[in-house]
Amino acid sequence: MTITSLLYLGFFAAVALVHYVLPRVARPYFLLVANYAFYCYDPSNRPLALVLAGATLLTWVCGLVIGKSRSKVLRVVFLLLAIAGGVGILLYYKYWNLLADAIAGITRSNIPHLDLITPLGLSYFTFAALSYSIDVFKKRCKVEPNLLHYAMFVSFFPTMITGPIERYPHLRPQMKKPRRFSYTRCAGGLFRILWGYTKKMVIADNLNLYTSFVYGTPDTMNGPNLLAASVLFAIQLYMDFSGCCDIALGVARILGYDLIENFTSPFESTSFSEFWTRWHISMTGWFRDYIYFPLGGSRCCMPRRLMNVIIVFLVSGLWHGADWRYLMWGLACGVLCAFGRLTAGVRKVVWKYNPLYRATWCKNLIQRVFVFVLFVGTLVFFASALFNADPYGVYTGIFQGWQGGIGAAWNSVQTLLHDSGIDGRLPVVLTCASLIVFAVESKGRSVARWIRAQNFVLRWTLYYAAAAALLFFGAFGQSAFIYQQF
């Protein structure tokens, strides 16, 4: 059941209707049934529901023992058991073949590859479950004695496709006291869903026509098109991923739950480190709390602090998939963040003598453009992994084919845009739609709150404009969400 299908909308509408008809005490249990119904809709996922149930049961039992036991040794043993179970599931389903190749290369033995189907939402529900066990151990979260409530949290269907990665202390009070039906909440949730579909199906999926065309055969492309595709892929990724999160937040909001915001205007960041506090916030927050801080965080000496940053980003790259290009993407991001922290003091001194930095707007603009360029540069590894391209070939190709100057380069990009299917009025629509999205989401403002604060005319104009753009320019059936595969 894809999230962009009418079937998903019909399923959600039916769930929401029954949810509010039921007594509030019964709603979490009904949602648990709906979660597993959603998970088991695809026949290939039905046997894998046992993996979801097993991870849920294991971490719940471990959390129960950790929270109730007074023995420090027993608490540590069950924490390690929960971590081993969660990490073991990830290693088996996502990294078996990678580990098999690594071990075979060291031992010169023949370890067979396994053709495994990865459970839906594996990386998301395992991280959510692991965070509960660790939070109980750290006494940041109360023990949940109700297995069904905890199972509803782990399997919550709006977060199953691409997150956000929820924390139990954030969702638990909302489950214990389900909200009454609220027209304001539902209206805000519906607009958030419409906003997400517009970002995904109007902007991201149409940009995918060009980026997949270029990255599908990078060896035959010239520098201008490789550069344009890399820049547009950064916008596509944001619209795709944040659009899915908008849909998830909107669906959850209608059901009475507030999820973690996953993006807060990342392209307005003035440093690369700041960028990662605004992009995929639930994941970066997870790595910060459960990997970076235990490694020592910022409390240790500078060399070790920088190494901690690089380790976190390497793990982040590995989280995305068993591919060396994801690992290189993580390494590149980690090195850039570490270098930024190392040179922060020197750069502040240099800034004082930069005449362009005397005007705040000019300083912010230069820094934001620089951060965006760094992000696009690292994303070449990411895009190459998605489209199975050679990243180093892309890097070298970007500097080739500029002999005719900017005019010839622009004509080349226009021609390929047209050949890929982005023609007619579509380029204007994509440009205007992207600018509207960035303007509305500026300064990390909540889209749902912002739209409610507008006057009647502007609010309904935006409703109709988004719906019309979706109807006339939506790329229906083009692609799944990029982060769904993770």
Buried (B, 14 or more C-beta within 10 A) or exposed (E): BBBBEEEBBEBBEEBBEBBBEBEEEEBBBBBBEBBBEBBBBEEEBEEBBEBBBEBBBBBBBBBBBBBEEEEEEEBEBBBEBBBEBBEEBBBEBBBBBBBBEEEBEEEEEEBEEEEEEBBBBBBBBBBBBBBBBBBBBBEEBEBBEEBBBBBBBBBBBBBBBBBBBBBBBBBBEBBEEBBEEEEEBBBBBBBBBBBBBBBBBBBBBBBBBBBBBBBBEBEEBBBBBBBBBBBBBBBBBBBBBBBBBBBBBBBBBBBBBEBBBBBBBBBBBBBBBBBBBBBBBBBBBBBBBBBBBEBEBEEEEEEBBBBBBBBBBBBBBBBBBBBBBBBBBBBBBBBBBBBBBBEEEEEEEEEEEEEEBEEEEEBBEBBBEEBBEBBBBBBBBBBBBBBEBEBEBBBEBBEEBBEEEEEBBEEBBBEBBBEBBBEEEBBEBBEEBBEBBBEBBEEEEBBBEBBEEEEEEEBEEBBEBBEEBBEEBBBEEBBBBBBBEB
